[in-house]
Amino acid sequence: KFIKNVLKQSRPPPLGYKFSSYGMPSSHTQFIFFFVAFLILCVINKKHLHFFKRLIFCSFLIGLAVFVSYSRIYHNYHTLSQVYVGAILGSLGGIGWFLVYSRFKEKKKRY
């Protein structure tokens, strides 16, 4: 909400419904891309899983993220740019969280 209140970018013209909040960036897209980026990095690092299983799971996650993002535009809740920025911020957050998670996981193994 902080970024939305700073940028104050309106949502697309609604279909008979007035939105009370700003649209930039898409929170749903941010969440799904955070979740997907983090899980993909976790799955990629599971070397004991067969490559094909990792590929299928990662493909499913990417498809899920694309589906959620497309639905936000299709239902006229967000513009393409709002979804795009949400995807970038969410992905960066997921990657950052994975790096923090990996660091703590490494330290826990040492002790």
ABEGO torsion letter per residue (X at the ends): XAAAAAAGBBBBBBBGBBBABBAOBBAAAAAAAAAAAAAAAAAAABAABBAAAAAAAAAAAAAAAAAAAAAAAAAGABBAAAAAAAAAAAAAAAAAAAAAAAAAAAAAAAX
